[in-house]
Every structure is written in structure tokens, then in C-alpha cells.
Amino acid sequence: MCRFHLEALKEPETRSAIGLTVGIALAVLPFNIVFGVAAAWAIAKFEFRGKSLLITLIDLPFAVSPVVAGLIFILLFGAQGTFGAWLSEHDIKIIFAIPGMILATLFITFPFIARELIPLMQAQGKDEEEAAVSLGASGWQMFRRVTLPNIKWGLLYGVILSNARAMGEFGAVSVVSGHIRGETNTLPLHVEILYNEYNAIGAFAAASILALLALVTLVAKTIVEWRMKKETEMLSTVLAPEKT
């Protein structure tokens, strides 16, 4: 049976689905990191007009169904959508192509890093950053030597959650992908197609890859949580007032 599963994973369409799933996850990750850190920094460290709106926008993907999100992208970039005519004139294809899948995945995943960093940065305050600036540090030096070391485990935790959601996303990607075999099928979509075709061996083999990715994510998540807890306990011990 294992031999049949391995043979199923060697199918070109399955390998294409695995590669596309990993590729989309890697494509959205830099944008999620930049947006998450910048949004968390702005919300935790500053007061500005529109702050509540920014927080609401960050929470929007949690409130909107992924299928509805995919439909919104079709209404915007589809052939009959708001920008459809302009995109057709310039031969730019977003819907039923990889760019649309990246946009849909990006919308679904961008809150995770920001939501992980906001409470962490708020708890840390801004005294250390202000001290670094008063000592002559530039903005980049302050971020690299003060802020980043303080948020590194929270950032890694958010990256793990965001990456897991990107690889496992089904609803929004299903709407905008077009289900083109070997081109726009991610691994979750490929599992659905194989299952609907009663290809139990192929579906099980592809689903096993997703299960393996889930196990790796859980292990990484547990390690990061342990390190975060350990550093928090060490910091609490150092900052605790000496008992008299």
C-alpha cells in the first residue's frame, strides 16, 4: 500500500500542487512580515487618527468568510468585474491564475503576525526604544538591536501560524483558482479533486502531505511557545524586586 501512495505522490499533477502550495506560502510570507511588523509597531507605539480603522481592517479576514473574500476578488478583477476590462486590455490575468491565488491567500493570512505582535509590543512599552534614540541610535539601529530581539519569538510564532494557514487555505483559493489541473490547483484543492474522482489512494497520499505539514507546524509552534514562556519567566525574575 505504501508503494502505491509513493507512486501517487510522483504524479505530475500532485507534484505541481505541492510546489504551488509551497510557492504561494513563500510568496505571501514577506508581505505578511512587513505588514505585520509595521502595523503592530504603529498600533502599539503611537496614537494617530485612523488607528481604530487600521485595527478593524486587520480583524476583517477573521470576520469575512474565505469564500466571500474570493468572490470579492472576482467582482474586482474578474472578466466582468470593476477592473476586468482594463486588465483584459493590458493582457493581465489575475483571476483563475496564480496572482489571484496569491492575493486571496494574502488577504486571509495577513492578520496573524500583526495580531501576535500587537499585545507583545504593548506589554513591552517603548522605554527601550526611546532610550536607544536618546543615545544616538538611528531608526534602523533601534529596530535591529532593540525591537527585533524583543519580538523575535512572537514574530516567529506569527510566521508559523500565517504559513500554516497559507498552505491549508481552501475557500478563497478555490473560488479564484479555476481548478486548472497542473496549473492552479494547490494541495487542498488537489485532494478534493482526487476524492471526488474516487481516487482514494491519491487523495490519501496528498492529504498525508498536508497532515505531515500540520505535525511539523505543531512541533514548531510548541517549541516557540516554550521558548517564549522561558524568556518571559527569566525576564520576570530579573525585573522582580528583591525580597527584603
C-alpha positions in Angstrom: 0.0 0.0 0.0 2.9 2.4 0.8 4.3 1.8 -2.6 1.0 2.9 -4.2 1.0 6.0 -2.1 4.5 6.9 -3.1 3.6 6.3 -6.7 0.6 8.7 -6.3 2.9 11.4 -5.0 5.1 11.1 -8.1 2.2 12.1 -10.3 2.9 15.4 -12.2 -0.3 17.0 -11.0 0.4 16.1 -7.4 3.9 17.4 -7.6 2.7 20.6 -9.2 0.1 21.0 -6.4 2.8 20.6 -3.8 5.1 23.1 -5.5 2.3 25.6 -6.0 1.2 25.3 -2.3 4.8 25.9 -1.0 5.4 28.7 -3.6 2.3 30.7 -2.6 3.1 30.3 1.1 6.7 31.6 0.4 5.3 34.4 -1.8 3.0 35.9 0.8 5.3 35.5 3.7 7.5 38.6 3.1 4.4 40.8 2.7 2.9 39.4 5.9 6.1 40.0 7.9 6.5 43.6 6.6 2.8 44.5 7.1 2.6 42.7 10.5 5.6 44.3 12.0 4.8 47.8 10.6 1.1 47.6 11.7 1.9 46.3 15.1 4.6 49.0 15.6 2.2 51.7 14.6 -0.6 50.5 16.8 1.4 49.6 19.9 3.8 52.6 19.9 1.8 55.5 18.5 -1.5 57.3 18.7 -2.8 58.6 15.4 -6.0 59.3 13.5 -7.4 56.2 11.9 -5.9 53.8 14.4 -9.3 52.1 15.1 -9.8 51.7 11.4 -6.5 50.0 11.0 -7.3 47.6 13.8 -10.7 46.9 12.2 -9.0 46.2 8.8 -6.6 43.8 10.5 -9.5 41.9 12.0 -11.6 41.9 8.8 -10.4 38.5 7.4 -11.5 36.9 10.7 -15.0 38.2 10.2 -15.4 37.6 6.5 -15.9 34.1 5.1 -13.0 33.0 2.8 -15.5 32.1 0.1 -16.9 35.6 0.3 -13.4 37.1 0.1 -12.7 35.1 -3.0 -16.0 36.3 -4.5 -14.9 39.9 -3.8 -11.7 39.4 -5.8 -13.8 38.0 -8.7 -16.1 41.1 -8.6 -13.0 43.3 -8.7 -10.6 41.5 -11.1 -12.9 39.1 -13.0 -13.8 39.5 -16.7 -17.0 41.3 -15.7 -15.5 42.9 -12.6 -14.6 46.5 -11.8 -11.1 46.3 -13.3 -11.8 43.4 -15.6 -11.9 45.4 -18.9 -8.7 47.3 -18.1 -6.9 44.1 -17.2 -8.0 42.4 -20.4 -6.8 45.4 -22.5 -3.4 45.1 -20.9 -3.3 41.3 -21.0 -3.1 40.9 -17.3 -4.6 37.8 -15.8 -5.4 37.7 -12.1 -8.5 35.6 -11.6 -8.1 31.9 -12.5 -4.3 32.4 -12.3 -1.6 32.4 -9.7 -1.7 36.2 -9.0 -5.3 35.9 -7.9 -4.4 32.9 -5.6 -1.6 34.9 -4.1 -3.9 37.9 -3.4 -6.6 35.7 -1.9 -4.1 33.9 0.4 -2.5 37.2 1.3 -5.9 38.6 2.4 -6.6 35.5 4.5 -3.2 35.4 6.2 -2.1 39.0 6.8 -3.7 39.4 10.3 -1.8 36.6 12.0 1.6 38.3 12.5 0.1 41.7 13.4 -2.3 40.1 15.9 0.6 38.2 17.6 2.9 41.2 17.9 0.4 44.0 18.9 -0.1 42.7 22.5 3.5 41.8 22.8 4.7 45.3 21.8 2.1 46.9 24.0 3.3 44.9 27.0 6.9 45.8 26.4 6.3 49.6 26.1 8.6 52.0 24.3 11.1 52.9 27.0 13.9 50.9 25.5 13.4 52.4 22.0 13.3 55.9 23.4 16.5 55.3 25.4 18.2 54.0 22.2 17.2 57.1 20.2 18.3 59.4 23.0 21.7 57.7 22.8 22.0 58.5 19.1 20.8 55.3 17.5 19.1 55.6 14.1 15.7 54.2 13.4 17.2 51.0 11.7 19.7 50.5 14.5 17.0 50.8 17.1 14.8 48.3 15.3 17.6 45.8 14.7 19.2 46.0 18.1 16.3 46.7 20.5 12.9 46.0 18.9 13.7 42.9 16.9 15.4 40.9 19.7 12.4 41.7 21.9 9.8 40.5 19.4 11.7 37.7 17.7 9.8 34.8 19.3 6.4 36.4 18.8 7.3 37.2 15.2 8.4 33.6 14.6 5.1 32.4 16.2 3.1 34.6 13.9 5.1 33.4 10.9 4.3 29.8 11.8 0.6 30.5 12.1 0.5 32.5 8.9 2.4 29.9 6.9 0.2 27.1 8.2 -3.0 29.0 7.1 -1.4 29.8 3.7 -0.7 26.2 3.0 -4.0 24.9 4.2 -6.3 27.6 2.8 -9.2 26.2 0.7 -12.2 28.5 0.4 -10.8 31.7 -1.0 -8.3 30.0 -3.2 -10.9 27.6 -4.5 -13.0 30.5 -5.8 -10.3 32.3 -7.6 -8.2 29.4 -8.9 -10.4 28.0 -11.6 -9.3 24.4 -10.6 -6.9 24.1 -13.6 -5.1 20.8 -13.2 -1.3 21.1 -13.0 -1.5 24.9 -13.0 -3.8 26.5 -10.4 -4.5 23.6 -8.0 -3.0 23.8 -4.6 -2.7 20.7 -2.5 -6.0 21.1 -0.6 -7.8 21.6 -4.0 -6.0 18.6 -5.4 -7.1 16.4 -2.5 -10.8 17.5 -3.2 -10.5 16.6 -6.9 -8.9 13.2 -6.3 -11.6 12.4 -3.6 -14.4 13.4 -6.0 -13.0 11.1 -8.6 -12.9 8.2 -6.1 -9.1 8.1 -6.3 -8.8 7.1 -2.6 -5.1 6.3 -2.8 -4.1 9.5 -4.5 -6.3 11.6 -2.2 -4.9 9.9 0.9 -1.4 10.3 -0.3 -1.9 14.1 -0.9 -3.7 14.5 2.3 -0.9 12.8 4.1 1.5 15.6 3.0 -0.9 18.1 4.5 -1.0 16.1 7.7 2.8 16.0 7.8 2.9 19.8 7.4 0.4 20.1 10.2 2.5 18.0 12.5 5.7 20.0 11.7 3.7 23.2 12.4 2.5 21.9 15.7 6.0 20.9 16.8 7.5 24.3 15.7 4.6 26.0 17.5 5.2 24.1 20.7 8.9 24.9 20.7 8.3 28.6 20.1 5.7 28.7 22.9 8.2 27.0 25.2 10.9 29.5 24.4 8.6 32.4 24.8 7.4 31.2 28.2 11.0 30.6 29.3 12.2 34.1 28.3 9.1 35.6 30.0 9.9 33.8 33.2 13.6 34.8 33.1 12.6 38.5 32.4 10.1 38.4 35.3 12.8 37.0 37.6 15.2 39.7 36.6 12.7 42.6 37.0 11.1 41.3 40.2 12.0 43.4 43.2 14.4 41.8 45.7 12.7 40.4 48.7 13.8 42.0 52.0 
